[in-house]
Amino acid sequence: MAIDYKLYYWDLPFRGNFIRLLLEDCGASYKMHDASEIYPDRSLKISNPGMAPPYLYDCHSKTYYAQMPAILMHLGKKFDYLPKRAETLTLALKTILDCNDVLMEITNYNGSTMWEKSAWEAFRYSRLADWMTIFEKTGRDHGLKGDKGFLLGTRLSVADIATAALFGTMIYSFPALESDLQQHASNIARLCRRVEARPAIRRFLEIQREENGRGYCGGQIERSLRQMIG
């Protein structure tokens, strides 16, 4: 059967799940390829090159896309997951960029240095708490409350997929952080559960988590995180 997309990433969720949750939810057909097929040797040779995975290849247009936020915005437009109003569309992009910033920060700037206890605790109880509060306030400002509404209004959008991929993955991989999310962003915690309960996403996550356990980003970076969180 012909497929719509090839996604180049590793088995672990981290940035890959942002794209996979959307592809699963919209029903697009795709095939996973190990990132090593492109990265690093071919990363500068493909069309529209990117520095690092994920890379998405559109089998119909024969086009590569790089950078997780750009890929999400492209898919969001194609499959009608973008808000209609210009202001809310900008907030959707801002949400995805915020997610990307959180990923960079929780890995201590993509592993530039490994975490030490004092630095981790300062990040967890200040910066990460502030990020959670930002998402919570955004949702509340747009009517998110309990099990009603979404991050940017009454309709599920790419912003909700991204939020679940960020915080849902984080608290599954590191259960100790679930209490942090509940404390600072209880409505976001419930939103993540609702998004993860959508039928196609639920089936995907069940399989992925059965195969990969609580893996997050892998390697030395994940080991450093686990030493901090316990």
Backbone bond lengths (Angstrom), bond angles and torsions (degrees), N, CA, C in turn:
res aa  C-N    CA-C-N  psi(-1)  N-CA   C-N-CA  omega(-1)  CA-C   N-CA-C  phi
1 M - - - 1.463 - - 1.524 109.85 -
2 A 1.311 115.99 135.39 1.465 120.33 178.85 1.524 109.95 -65.83
3 I 1.322 116.11 144.20 1.460 120.55 178.81 1.522 109.59 -112.08
4 D 1.319 114.90 157.99 1.463 120.72 -178.93 1.522 112.26 -86.20
5 Y 1.335 116.18 -37.72 1.456 119.91 -171.99 1.529 111.50 -140.88
6 K 1.315 114.67 154.74 1.452 123.03 165.49 1.529 106.98 -117.54
7 L 1.314 116.16 128.98 1.462 120.77 179.34 1.522 108.74 -113.34
8 Y 1.313 115.31 122.07 1.457 121.96 -179.00 1.524 109.27 -100.23
9 Y 1.325 114.87 108.44 1.461 120.93 178.07 1.521 107.01 -161.28
10 W 1.327 115.79 -177.89 1.460 120.14 175.64 1.523 110.07 -93.36
11 D 1.340 116.71 174.89 1.460 120.38 -177.78 1.530 112.37 -67.77
12 L 1.323 117.05 -27.12 1.461 121.06 -175.65 1.531 111.37 -71.33
13 P 1.331 117.65 154.17 1.474 119.88 -172.26 1.528 114.97 -70.93
14 F 1.274 119.27 -66.28 1.452 127.93 179.85 1.535 112.64 26.35
15 R 1.337 120.48 -114.43 1.465 120.52 179.40 1.533 112.99 -76.22
16 G 1.315 116.66 -24.35 1.454 119.25 -176.98 1.513 113.61 -64.09
17 N 1.340 117.72 -35.43 1.458 119.34 -175.76 1.517 113.26 -69.11
18 F 1.305 118.10 -23.04 1.462 119.21 175.66 1.525 109.45 -57.83
19 I 1.304 115.43 -43.54 1.462 120.94 -178.06 1.514 110.87 -79.37
20 R 1.315 117.04 -41.16 1.457 120.22 -176.21 1.526 111.94 -67.02
21 L 1.326 118.29 -38.37 1.459 119.25 179.06 1.522 111.14 -62.39
22 L 1.316 116.81 -38.96 1.466 119.41 178.91 1.526 110.70 -69.64
23 L 1.326 116.76 -44.65 1.466 119.75 178.66 1.523 111.15 -60.98
24 E 1.314 116.95 -40.25 1.458 120.03 178.48 1.525 111.04 -66.26
25 D 1.320 117.05 -45.13 1.450 120.40 -175.73 1.525 112.02 -65.24
26 C 1.333 117.39 -38.14 1.463 119.89 -177.69 1.522 112.54 -85.52
27 G 1.324 117.29 -7.37 1.452 120.37 176.54 1.514 115.15 80.70
28 A 1.324 118.42 16.19 1.462 120.64 177.39 1.529 109.40 -70.96
29 S 1.319 116.48 145.38 1.463 120.05 177.11 1.521 109.09 -88.77
30 Y 1.326 116.07 134.59 1.462 119.76 -179.61 1.514 109.28 -151.06
31 K 1.306 114.54 161.35 1.460 121.36 177.80 1.514 108.65 -128.26
32 M 1.329 115.48 134.58 1.452 120.27 177.88 1.522 110.49 -81.69
33 H 1.326 115.27 138.96 1.455 122.28 173.81 1.516 107.88 -127.82
34 D 1.324 116.47 141.39 1.456 119.14 178.21 1.523 109.45 -63.20
35 A 1.316 115.07 137.63 1.467 120.27 -177.50 1.517 112.75 -58.21
36 S 1.333 117.16 -25.43 1.459 120.12 -177.69 1.531 112.68 -64.68
37 E 1.334 117.58 -15.03 1.462 119.67 176.15 1.532 111.12 -66.14
38 I 1.326 116.00 -23.05 1.467 120.58 178.01 1.520 111.70 -118.58
39 Y 1.323 116.68 -43.64 1.456 121.55 -170.67 1.525 111.27 -99.74
40 P 1.357 118.75 132.07 1.464 126.08 0.31 1.532 114.26 -96.24
41 D 1.319 118.26 -12.01 1.466 120.19 -166.69 1.525 113.48 -63.86
42 R 1.345 117.47 -36.37 1.458 120.33 -176.05 1.516 113.30 -104.91
43 S 1.321 118.11 3.98 1.457 120.07 -170.33 1.524 113.53 -63.56
44 L 1.328 117.77 -25.98 1.461 121.01 179.30 1.528 112.22 -96.61
45 K 1.319 116.42 -0.26 1.465 120.06 -175.47 1.520 113.10 -103.22
46 I 1.311 118.60 -17.45 1.458 120.59 179.16 1.528 109.22 -76.07
47 S 1.316 115.89 162.07 1.462 119.08 174.05 1.524 109.10 -68.95
48 N 1.327 116.53 146.91 1.471 122.03 -177.41 1.533 110.77 51.38
49 P 1.327 118.20 58.07 1.468 121.03 -171.58 1.513 112.82 -64.11
50 G 1.313 114.31 154.08 1.460 121.83 174.78 1.508 109.17 -129.25
51 M 1.327 116.92 160.01 1.460 121.29 -175.81 1.518 112.22 -70.88
52 A 1.348 117.31 -36.42 1.460 120.26 -174.40 1.521 109.79 -155.92
53 P 1.341 117.97 162.57 1.464 121.65 178.09 1.532 110.67 -60.68
54 P 1.342 115.44 157.55 1.462 129.09 9.26 1.533 113.28 -82.08
55 Y 1.345 113.49 154.51 1.459 122.34 169.54 1.525 107.32 -124.04
56 L 1.314 115.98 137.07 1.463 121.58 176.42 1.517 108.55 -116.34
57 Y 1.326 116.17 130.37 1.461 121.45 178.00 1.512 108.94 -112.25
58 D 1.319 116.21 121.27 1.462 122.82 176.35 1.522 107.76 -84.77
59 C 1.323 116.31 112.66 1.467 120.83 -175.02 1.522 112.60 -69.82
60 H 1.325 117.56 -21.69 1.462 120.82 -178.02 1.528 111.31 -84.73
61 S 1.322 116.23 -47.31 1.466 119.18 -179.96 1.521 112.35 -88.80
62 K 1.350 116.01 -7.18 1.466 122.23 -178.33 1.535 111.27 55.54
63 T 1.342 113.73 48.01 1.460 121.25 -175.87 1.527 110.00 -123.66
64 Y 1.323 116.17 136.66 1.463 121.41 172.61 1.530 109.59 -93.15
65 Y 1.323 114.32 144.01 1.456 121.31 172.57 1.526 107.96 -127.75
66 A 1.315 116.51 138.62 1.460 122.22 178.12 1.524 109.03 -125.67
67 Q 1.320 115.58 167.86 1.467 125.46 -178.42 1.534 110.23 74.11
68 M 1.318 115.31 115.16 1.456 121.30 -176.94 1.525 113.95 -50.91
69 P 1.348 120.91 -47.32 1.465 118.61 179.25 1.526 113.45 -60.98
70 A 1.330 117.18 -40.30 1.458 120.11 179.79 1.524 110.90 -66.03
71 I 1.328 116.95 -40.35 1.458 120.79 178.85 1.527 110.36 -62.89
72 L 1.326 116.91 -44.33 1.464 119.91 179.76 1.522 111.80 -63.13
73 M 1.306 117.37 -41.90 1.467 119.76 179.19 1.524 110.84 -65.62
74 H 1.327 117.06 -37.98 1.468 120.63 177.49 1.528 110.69 -63.44
75 L 1.327 116.68 -48.89 1.457 119.93 179.90 1.520 111.63 -67.76
76 G 1.330 115.49 -36.89 1.460 119.10 178.36 1.514 112.29 -59.69
77 K 1.320 116.63 -40.59 1.459 120.07 177.83 1.519 111.40 -68.98
78 K 1.317 116.34 -43.56 1.462 120.47 -176.03 1.519 112.02 -65.16
79 F 1.332 116.65 -37.23 1.455 119.99 -174.42 1.530 113.20 -108.58
80 D 1.320 116.76 16.46 1.464 122.85 172.84 1.534 112.84 64.07
81 Y 1.319 115.64 46.96 1.457 120.98 174.37 1.528 111.70 -109.74
82 L 1.314 117.34 12.94 1.462 120.61 179.71 1.523 110.10 -101.51
83 P 1.326 117.44 141.66 1.466 120.03 174.51 1.522 110.92 -60.86
84 K 1.331 115.64 153.61 1.463 120.74 -176.02 1.528 112.75 -83.31
85 R 1.323 117.17 -37.76 1.459 120.81 -176.44 1.526 109.97 -76.32
86 A 1.324 115.80 143.16 1.460 120.45 -176.43 1.527 111.71 -60.22
87 E 1.344 116.80 -41.64 1.455 119.77 -177.85 1.527 111.29 -65.10
88 T 1.331 116.50 -41.51 1.457 120.42 -178.73 1.521 111.06 -73.55
89 L 1.321 116.08 -31.92 1.465 119.61 174.75 1.522 110.50 -61.51
90 T 1.323 116.07 -41.92 1.466 119.86 176.89 1.520 110.93 -62.57
91 L 1.343 117.26 -38.86 1.454 120.39 178.54 1.527 111.67 -67.00
92 A 1.326 117.40 -32.51 1.464 120.13 176.22 1.525 110.55 -63.23
93 L 1.325 115.72 -45.85 1.462 119.37 176.99 1.522 110.49 -62.61
94 K 1.319 116.65 -43.33 1.470 120.51 178.73 1.531 110.87 -59.57
95 T 1.316 117.44 -39.51 1.465 121.33 178.72 1.522 111.20 -61.89
96 I 1.334 116.49 -45.50 1.466 120.07 179.70 1.523 110.50 -64.18
97 L 1.317 117.13 -40.56 1.469 120.04 177.82 1.521 111.10 -66.09
98 D 1.336 117.49 -37.07 1.463 120.38 174.05 1.525 110.59 -60.30
99 C 1.340 116.60 -43.37 1.465 120.14 177.68 1.523 110.71 -58.14
100 N 1.306 115.94 -44.88 1.460 119.71 -179.57 1.530 110.99 -62.66
101 D 1.322 116.53 -37.94 1.468 120.41 177.19 1.530 110.92 -64.13
102 V 1.340 116.54 -42.20 1.463 119.32 179.92 1.529 110.13 -62.57
103 L 1.332 117.27 -41.97 1.463 120.22 177.78 1.523 111.08 -60.14
104 M 1.312 116.13 -41.10 1.452 119.77 179.20 1.530 110.54 -65.35
105 E 1.328 116.13 -42.24 1.457 119.49 -175.84 1.526 112.56 -73.18
106 I 1.334 117.53 -39.46 1.465 118.72 -177.22 1.527 110.77 -69.17
107 T 1.327 117.13 -23.25 1.471 120.81 175.50 1.529 111.75 -94.14
108 N 1.346 115.63 16.20 1.464 121.69 179.29 1.529 110.03 54.85
109 Y 1.329 112.76 56.95 1.473 121.80 178.56 1.522 111.22 58.83
110 N 1.368 110.92 58.81 1.468 121.04 175.57 1.536 112.06 56.06
111 G 1.344 114.96 35.30 1.455 119.54 175.11 1.509 114.45 79.13
112 S 1.325 117.74 23.05 1.470 119.23 178.07 1.524 110.86 -59.36
113 T 1.331 115.74 -35.70 1.463 121.85 168.78 1.523 107.19 -142.17
114 M 1.313 116.49 156.61 1.454 120.12 177.10 1.533 109.34 -82.77
115 W 1.322 114.79 155.03 1.455 119.57 -177.12 1.528 111.83 -68.09
116 E 1.323 115.62 142.44 1.455 123.63 165.16 1.519 107.50 -114.13
117 K 1.313 116.66 153.73 1.462 121.49 -168.03 1.520 112.87 -55.64
118 S 1.310 117.98 -46.62 1.466 119.90 -176.14 1.525 110.94 -65.58
119 A 1.317 116.80 -40.88 1.459 120.45 179.44 1.524 110.72 -67.72
120 W 1.336 116.94 -40.31 1.460 119.87 179.01 1.524 111.04 -63.31
121 E 1.322 116.88 -45.82 1.460 119.06 -178.04 1.521 111.43 -65.34
122 A 1.322 116.98 -36.15 1.470 119.51 175.68 1.523 110.28 -63.53
123 F 1.321 116.89 -40.59 1.461 120.15 178.20 1.529 111.07 -67.95
124 R 1.321 116.95 -48.91 1.466 119.86 -174.83 1.514 112.16 -61.67
125 Y 1.312 117.71 -45.32 1.456 119.98 -171.38 1.525 113.49 -92.60
126 S 1.319 117.89 -3.04 1.455 120.78 176.87 1.523 110.51 -122.90
127 R 1.321 116.25 -72.19 1.458 120.48 -173.39 1.536 112.89 -64.82
128 L 1.334 117.34 -49.04 1.462 119.79 179.90 1.522 110.67 -65.01
129 A 1.328 117.05 -39.40 1.468 120.02 176.25 1.522 110.87 -60.65
130 D 1.322 117.28 -40.03 1.467 120.57 177.80 1.523 111.24 -64.56
131 W 1.328 116.91 -40.67 1.466 119.48 177.20 1.525 110.64 -59.96
132 M 1.305 116.43 -45.60 1.461 119.68 179.22 1.521 110.74 -59.93
133 T 1.317 116.45 -41.06 1.469 120.93 179.43 1.521 111.36 -64.82
134 I 1.319 117.07 -37.62 1.472 121.04 177.74 1.526 110.51 -60.17
135 F 1.326 117.21 -47.17 1.468 120.05 178.76 1.526 110.57 -63.96
136 E 1.327 116.75 -41.90 1.463 120.42 -179.73 1.525 111.19 -62.02
137 K 1.321 117.48 -45.86 1.462 120.04 -179.74 1.525 111.48 -65.12
138 T 1.325 116.85 -39.10 1.464 119.81 177.23 1.519 110.12 -58.69
139 G 1.331 116.87 -46.82 1.457 119.85 179.09 1.519 112.47 -62.71
140 R 1.316 116.47 -46.36 1.467 119.75 -179.87 1.525 111.42 -60.81
141 D 1.320 116.52 -39.62 1.468 120.17 -179.68 1.524 112.05 -64.00
142 H 1.337 116.58 -20.23 1.464 120.70 -179.35 1.522 112.53 -112.92
143 G 1.341 116.12 20.33 1.464 119.98 170.95 1.511 115.95 92.78
144 L 1.330 118.75 7.78 1.460 120.63 178.32 1.528 108.94 -74.06
145 K 1.311 115.36 122.51 1.460 119.15 179.44 1.519 108.70 -156.72
146 G 1.320 115.74 122.61 1.455 119.50 -179.48 1.514 110.67 61.92
147 D 1.320 115.84 -125.70 1.456 121.37 179.79 1.521 112.11 -102.41
148 K 1.319 116.92 22.89 1.460 121.14 -179.64 1.525 109.93 -120.14
149 G 1.336 114.87 143.00 1.446 120.83 175.66 1.520 112.59 82.75
150 F 1.334 113.68 176.66 1.454 121.56 179.44 1.522 108.45 -133.63
151 L 1.303 116.93 -179.11 1.462 119.94 -172.28 1.517 111.99 -59.99
152 L 1.338 117.11 -38.10 1.462 120.59 -174.24 1.524 112.60 -120.37
153 G 1.328 117.05 23.52 1.455 118.58 177.42 1.514 112.42 141.24
154 T 1.338 116.06 -147.88 1.454 121.45 -173.06 1.524 113.44 -94.38
155 R 1.316 117.50 -0.76 1.465 121.50 -174.60 1.519 110.21 -125.00
156 L 1.319 115.83 134.06 1.453 119.96 176.26 1.522 110.28 -61.20
157 S 1.327 116.19 137.43 1.463 120.69 -179.53 1.521 109.46 -138.32
158 V 1.319 114.18 178.66 1.461 120.07 177.80 1.522 110.93 -59.02
159 A 1.329 117.70 -25.47 1.462 120.76 178.47 1.524 111.54 -65.18
160 D 1.320 117.44 -37.01 1.465 120.87 178.14 1.523 111.29 -70.57
161 I 1.338 116.39 -40.56 1.460 120.34 176.92 1.526 109.60 -59.94
162 A 1.330 116.46 -46.01 1.463 120.56 -179.07 1.526 111.54 -64.35
163 T 1.330 117.01 -41.61 1.463 120.66 -179.44 1.522 111.22 -62.88
164 A 1.327 116.35 -41.97 1.471 120.01 177.88 1.517 111.16 -67.79
165 A 1.327 116.77 -38.71 1.463 119.74 178.16 1.526 111.01 -64.68
166 L 1.325 116.63 -32.37 1.466 120.41 178.83 1.526 111.57 -75.82
167 F 1.327 115.81 -64.92 1.459 119.38 -170.94 1.520 112.99 -82.76
168 G 1.335 118.00 -33.10 1.452 119.51 176.48 1.513 111.49 -62.33
169 T 1.322 115.76 -45.14 1.467 120.57 177.05 1.521 110.87 -64.06
170 M 1.316 116.91 -43.05 1.462 121.60 -176.32 1.527 111.63 -60.48
171 I 1.323 116.66 -48.02 1.462 118.03 -175.48 1.526 111.64 -78.83
172 Y 1.334 117.91 -22.23 1.463 118.24 172.86 1.529 109.82 -71.98
173 S 1.307 117.14 -43.95 1.462 120.65 -179.40 1.522 111.97 -69.86
174 F 1.330 116.61 -34.17 1.468 122.07 -178.75 1.525 108.74 -129.03
175 P 1.327 117.82 82.03 1.469 120.54 -174.79 1.526 114.14 -56.04
176 A 1.330 117.88 -25.44 1.470 119.86 179.28 1.522 111.97 -62.68
177 L 1.338 117.28 -22.06 1.467 120.25 -179.65 1.523 112.55 -84.12
178 E 1.324 117.43 -6.59 1.463 119.05 -179.62 1.521 111.32 -63.36
179 S 1.327 116.56 -37.89 1.469 119.41 178.88 1.522 110.83 -66.17
180 D 1.331 117.92 -32.96 1.461 121.06 176.58 1.523 110.02 -63.18
181 L 1.335 116.34 -46.79 1.462 120.10 -179.64 1.519 110.48 -64.76
182 Q 1.322 117.22 -41.22 1.459 120.31 179.49 1.531 110.62 -63.22
183 Q 1.331 116.80 -37.39 1.461 120.59 -179.13 1.520 112.16 -69.78
184 H 1.318 116.85 -43.69 1.461 120.48 -171.73 1.532 113.77 -98.68
185 A 1.329 116.73 -17.64 1.471 118.84 -173.72 1.524 109.65 -154.42
186 S 1.323 115.92 64.98 1.463 119.58 -174.84 1.526 112.15 -65.18
187 N 1.325 117.49 -34.72 1.462 119.89 178.43 1.525 111.32 -70.65
188 I 1.327 116.46 -34.21 1.461 119.97 176.32 1.528 109.71 -66.80
189 A 1.324 117.07 -39.22 1.465 120.07 177.60 1.519 110.42 -58.77
190 R 1.316 116.91 -42.52 1.470 120.31 179.95 1.518 110.82 -71.01
191 L 1.324 117.06 -36.86 1.466 120.07 176.36 1.528 110.52 -60.51
192 C 1.311 116.68 -44.11 1.466 120.06 179.15 1.520 111.05 -58.77
193 R 1.321 116.75 -42.56 1.467 119.70 179.57 1.526 110.91 -63.96
194 R 1.324 116.97 -38.54 1.470 119.95 179.18 1.522 111.70 -66.49
195 V 1.331 116.23 -43.40 1.464 119.10 178.90 1.517 110.08 -64.63
196 E 1.321 116.97 -43.01 1.456 120.44 -179.69 1.523 112.46 -67.25
197 A 1.326 117.33 -19.33 1.464 121.41 179.25 1.526 113.02 -86.89
198 R 1.329 118.26 -7.19 1.460 119.51 176.41 1.532 108.56 -60.38
199 P 1.325 118.21 136.82 1.468 120.63 -166.18 1.521 115.64 -50.72
200 A 1.317 118.01 -51.34 1.472 120.03 -176.96 1.522 110.79 -67.04
201 I 1.333 117.31 -39.59 1.461 121.05 179.49 1.526 110.23 -67.90
202 R 1.322 116.48 -41.49 1.461 119.41 178.94 1.529 111.41 -60.04
203 R 1.331 116.66 -46.14 1.460 119.43 179.55 1.525 111.34 -61.13
204 F 1.321 115.33 -43.12 1.472 119.52 179.81 1.524 110.99 -62.07
205 L 1.330 117.51 -47.62 1.461 120.80 -176.94 1.521 111.42 -65.75
206 E 1.316 117.65 -36.74 1.457 119.82 178.17 1.526 110.71 -59.53
207 I 1.318 116.53 -44.21 1.462 120.79 179.71 1.522 111.00 -68.21
208 Q 1.338 115.73 -47.31 1.459 119.43 -178.23 1.526 111.48 -61.03
209 R 1.315 117.03 -43.75 1.462 120.38 -176.69 1.526 111.61 -73.15
210 E 1.312 116.68 -29.19 1.459 119.37 173.90 1.522 110.14 -66.41
211 E 1.327 117.08 -39.39 1.460 121.35 -177.29 1.524 112.95 -78.71
212 N 1.337 117.02 -37.71 1.466 120.66 -170.75 1.522 114.15 -112.28
213 G 1.313 118.05 -0.40 1.448 119.77 -178.93 1.522 111.52 60.89
214 R 1.319 115.56 -134.09 1.467 120.14 -177.67 1.520 112.19 -102.01
215 G 1.319 116.52 23.83 1.454 120.33 178.24 1.518 111.99 -56.36
216 Y 1.321 115.91 146.86 1.468 121.22 -175.51 1.523 110.29 -120.71
217 C 1.325 117.32 -82.61 1.461 120.73 -177.59 1.524 112.55 -119.18
218 G 1.322 116.86 -10.55 1.453 121.04 174.09 1.526 114.61 81.51
219 G 1.325 114.38 169.79 1.452 121.75 171.08 1.514 115.24 65.88
220 Q 1.321 113.88 -158.26 1.457 121.74 -176.54 1.522 111.63 -64.47
221 I 1.321 116.87 -33.06 1.467 120.20 -179.40 1.517 110.29 -63.62
222 E 1.334 116.74 -46.74 1.469 118.84 179.79 1.516 111.20 -66.18
223 R 1.326 117.71 -38.68 1.469 119.53 177.63 1.515 111.03 -60.09
224 S 1.325 116.34 -39.82 1.464 120.78 178.48 1.537 110.27 -63.16
225 L 1.331 116.86 -44.02 1.468 120.51 178.39 1.516 111.45 -61.31
226 R 1.311 116.05 -43.80 1.465 119.29 -177.21 1.527 111.62 -67.93
227 Q 1.307 117.56 -31.42 1.462 120.09 175.46 1.526 110.37 -65.77
228 M 1.329 116.54 -34.25 1.461 120.11 -179.93 1.536 112.21 -75.31
229 I 1.325 115.28 -42.60 1.466 119.63 -172.43 1.527 111.39 -84.70
230 G 1.347 116.45 -30.22 1.455 119.67 177.45 1.516 112.41 84.61
